[in-house]
Amino acid sequence: MLTFAEEILILLLDDEEGVFLPVDKITLDYALVGAVMMDLAFEDRIDTDLTRFMVVDPSPTGNTTLDPVFRRIREGIDEGKNTRAVIEMLAAEEPGAIQDRTLSRLLERGIVERREDSLSDEMIEHLFLFRSPRYPTIDDAAQREMKARMLDVLFSDEIPLPRDVALICLADACDILVTVFDPKDLDRIRPRIDLLGRMDLIGREMTGMIAEVKRSSIRALAHPRR
């Protein structure tokens, strides 16, 4: 089974070009942090309520993406700390490492491959481009299956699986759905998304807090203190 972080990156990946859809850094940072926290919740390692963040089982999960973040949570969070504090701490420290480990897992599993930019150094310098790798999809079955699941959930009245609800709510909280779906389609399915948000028993407080902290970060960047 893919982790939420793997699903987020696959969701944002243009499978033909091997590049990620354009989302701002804050969006990706909070999406990756939220993804790991959602996986830890589904693994019964953490729990949240309106006021507290709790580690309910300190044992490692055995997942190379989740465990380093879980270790940081156990080391850096005092008893009774609220969810916002955990999100802010992880968003400041962990997104880059989460992305690198997640891409490594996708490479190891043969879902994507890494290709370096084929442009010459002179062309890159002339065009003011950064040399960055691309990750075209080798095995697109996981991507097709995940997107099909999302479409089935969003465009039907069927009762969805909890993980599908959580993924959609996380993507919505981090404003990723606006990148993936046409605005007209998104307007049409907005009532369904809002309904799913009320069904997301594991991540409701978490995704709501992620959206709130993300908005606060954007406001702080737009209006820095003097």
Secondary structure, DSSP 8 states (H G I E B T S, - for coil): ---HHHHHHHHTEETTTTEE----HHHHHHHHHHHHHHHHHHTTSEEE-SS-EEES--S--S-TTHHHHHHHHHHH--TT--HHHHHHHHHHHSHHHHHHHHHHHHHHTTSB--B---S-HHHHHHTT-----B--BS-THHHHHHHHHHHHHHTS-S---HHHHHHHHHHHHTT-HHHHS-HHHHHHHHHHHHHHHHH-TTTHHHHHHHHHHHHHHHHHHHS---
